[in-house]
Amino acid sequence: MSEVSRRSLIAGVCGIAALSFAPLSAEAASVVRKISNGRLSIKISDMSKVVAVGSSVLVGKVKGQDVGLFRSGPSTFKAFSLRCPHQGAPVVKDETGWYCDVHGSKFEQDGALNMGPATTGLMKVPTKVSRGTLTIG
């Protein structure tokens, strides 16, 4: 068995993390629009194509950062950065919420801290609902 270099190990972990971000379905991606200043826009009437009530999803990038979206009700949402507040590693989706596979922090569907070493939940990203449209960022 050959020895694995630190660089190869880190590259492999990053590759696995990138693959675990399931992209939005084609239908969902068709309703998420990029708008000015790197923000995202989604019509509330199309929201069921993106995320079900009580769950969360990687919704896209806002100003270059991956953003998760939690839907707590038919028209109530919370967006958050998908970077672990512990040391900035990407967090990935699992069946119960989000986790950082670098140091093991776990987060709820809505980004709230479940288990450290992180000491806070995922950083909130501003959202606004106006005229039937959710704007993220």
C-alpha positions as CSV (number, residue, x, y, z in Angstrom):
1,M,0.0,0.0,0.0
2,S,1.4,3.4,-1.0
3,E,1.7,6.3,1.3
4,V,-0.8,9.2,0.8
5,S,0.5,12.7,0.8
6,R,-1.2,15.4,2.8
7,R,-2.0,17.3,-0.4
8,S,-3.6,14.2,-1.9
9,L,-5.7,13.7,1.2
10,I,-6.9,17.3,1.3
11,A,-7.7,17.2,-2.4
12,G,-9.7,14.0,-1.9
13,V,-11.7,15.5,1.0
14,C,-12.4,18.6,-1.0
15,G,-13.6,16.6,-3.9
16,I,-15.9,14.5,-1.8
17,A,-17.3,17.7,-0.2
18,A,-17.9,19.2,-3.6
19,L,-19.7,16.1,-4.8
20,S,-22.0,15.9,-1.8
21,F,-23.6,19.3,-2.8
22,A,-26.4,18.0,-4.9
23,P,-27.2,20.7,-7.4
24,L,-30.7,21.9,-7.7
25,S,-32.9,19.9,-10.1
26,A,-33.3,21.4,-13.5
27,E,-36.8,22.5,-12.6
28,A,-35.7,24.2,-9.5
29,A,-32.7,25.8,-11.2
30,S,-35.0,27.2,-13.8
31,V,-36.9,29.3,-11.2
32,V,-33.9,30.6,-9.2
33,R,-32.7,33.8,-10.9
34,K,-29.5,35.7,-10.4
35,I,-30.2,39.4,-10.0
36,S,-28.1,42.6,-9.4
37,N,-25.4,42.7,-6.8
38,G,-25.0,38.9,-6.8
39,R,-28.3,38.2,-5.2
40,L,-30.9,35.5,-6.0
41,S,-34.6,35.8,-6.6
42,I,-37.4,33.2,-6.5
43,K,-41.1,33.6,-6.9
44,I,-43.0,32.3,-3.9
45,S,-45.4,30.5,-6.2
46,D,-42.5,28.5,-7.6
47,M,-41.0,27.7,-4.2
48,S,-42.3,24.1,-4.0
49,K,-40.0,23.3,-7.0
50,V,-37.0,24.5,-4.9
51,V,-37.6,23.3,-1.3
52,A,-40.4,21.7,0.7
53,V,-41.7,23.1,4.0
54,G,-39.5,21.9,6.9
55,S,-36.4,21.2,4.8
56,S,-33.4,23.0,3.4
57,V,-31.4,23.0,0.2
58,L,-28.3,24.5,-1.4
59,V,-30.0,27.3,-3.4
60,G,-27.1,28.8,-5.2
61,K,-24.3,31.4,-4.8
62,V,-24.7,34.9,-3.4
63,K,-21.7,37.1,-4.0
64,G,-19.6,33.9,-4.7
65,Q,-20.6,32.0,-1.6
66,D,-22.8,28.9,-1.5
67,V,-26.1,29.6,0.3
68,G,-28.6,27.3,1.9
69,L,-32.3,28.0,2.2
70,F,-34.6,26.7,4.9
71,R,-38.4,26.9,4.4
72,S,-40.3,27.0,7.7
73,G,-43.7,27.7,6.2
74,P,-45.5,28.4,2.9
75,S,-43.9,31.9,2.7
76,T,-41.3,32.0,5.6
77,F,-37.7,31.4,4.8
78,K,-34.2,31.6,6.3
79,A,-31.0,31.7,4.2
80,F,-27.5,31.0,5.5
81,S,-24.0,30.7,4.4
82,L,-22.7,27.1,3.8
83,R,-19.4,27.9,5.4
84,C,-18.7,26.5,8.9
85,P,-18.3,29.3,11.4
86,H,-15.5,27.3,13.1
87,Q,-12.8,27.6,10.4
88,G,-14.7,28.4,7.1
89,A,-14.8,24.9,5.6
90,P,-17.8,24.1,3.4
91,V,-20.7,22.3,5.1
92,V,-22.6,19.6,3.3
93,K,-26.2,18.3,3.4
94,D,-27.2,15.1,5.1
95,E,-30.5,13.6,6.1
96,T,-30.9,15.6,9.3
97,G,-29.3,19.0,8.3
98,W,-25.8,20.2,7.5
99,Y,-22.4,19.1,8.7
100,C,-18.7,20.1,8.4
101,D,-16.8,17.0,7.5
102,V,-13.5,18.7,8.3
103,H,-14.0,19.1,12.1
104,G,-17.4,17.5,12.7
105,S,-19.7,20.4,13.5
106,K,-23.3,19.7,12.9
107,F,-26.2,22.1,12.1
108,E,-29.9,21.8,11.9
109,Q,-32.0,22.2,8.7
110,D,-32.3,25.9,9.5
111,G,-28.6,26.4,10.1
112,A,-28.8,26.4,13.9
113,L,-25.8,24.8,15.8
114,N,-26.4,21.2,16.8
115,M,-22.8,20.2,17.8
116,G,-19.4,21.8,17.8
117,P,-16.5,22.6,17.7
118,A,-18.3,25.5,16.0
119,T,-19.8,27.8,18.7
120,T,-22.5,29.5,16.6
121,G,-24.9,28.4,13.9
122,L,-24.4,29.1,10.2
123,M,-24.2,32.8,9.3
124,K,-27.5,34.3,8.2
125,V,-27.8,35.7,4.7
126,P,-30.4,38.5,4.4
127,T,-33.8,37.6,2.8
128,K,-36.7,39.8,1.9
129,V,-40.2,38.8,0.7
130,S,-41.9,41.5,-1.5
131,R,-44.7,41.2,-4.1
132,G,-44.6,37.4,-4.0
133,T,-40.9,37.2,-4.6
134,L,-38.1,36.1,-2.2
135,T,-34.8,37.9,-2.6
136,I,-31.7,36.4,-1.0
137,G,-28.6,38.4,-0.4
